[in-house]
Amino acid sequence: MNSNFSSNRRCFLTGAALTAGMYGLNLAAQSAETKTEKDSGIYVIGPKPGYTPQVGTLVSMLTYIQTAVTSSVKGLTMADLDYLFDANANTIGALLLHLAATETYYGMNTFENKKWDSWSDDLKKKWDFAMNLGDAGRKAIKGHDLDYYLNILHETREHSLAEFRKRDDQWLLSTDTEQFGSSDKINIYWKWFHVCEHESHHTGQIAFLTKRLPGAKAAPAGS
């Protein structure tokens, strides 16, 4: 076997392997796209229709957590939402608005690439008392029925979803060093993971409070 033939054979095999590899990647991408053509529901974490795979997976987590939030407050009255357990507590209504405020601020930080706390005074007047809670939140957040809070949560989430549809996995995984003045590298995925786990944290808090409202039915053992 002469050297030219051996060299050509190696080039052919290398090229064939690369072609096969690229073909396999294309098939995998097509397969992922096919799997996201139909929404699999809230109990499947993974890609969703209308989003790139990583963005869709994040959306599936956010969707599940918000469903848990709305389920935990189902049927609550205005009195329930305004009930204050002690002078240092937050009402359930305030916690719901806090979730919307957090998502709004992280949206401006990531979708609009705004540094934290650089938003307009009008936006701060609208959201700061819900974001920071405390005495300002206790004074301002009351006198609203459940639909008021659920509508705000829904509108906030719909805005986030519309923005996610415009973006891809590269954007989600990109590193952003600006976060409360931290010098650590923080990517956008972490920021939205934080929104998700933050909502999960307060869902547990809301569930704890609802079970202890005046007149609430006794919780089953172990809940």
Protein Blocks (a to p, Z undefined) as FASTA:
>chain_A
ZZklmmmmmmmmmmmmmmmmmmmmmmmmmmmmmmmmpcgbjkbgcddehiafklmmmmmm
mmmmmmmmmmmmgoiafklmmpcfbfkbccfklmmmmmmmmmmmmmmmmmnopaehiacf
klmmmmmmmmnnmmllmmmnghiafklmmmmmmmmmmmmmmmmmmpcfklmmpccfbggh
iabdcdfklmmmmmmmmmmmmmmmmmmmmmmgghiacddehZZ
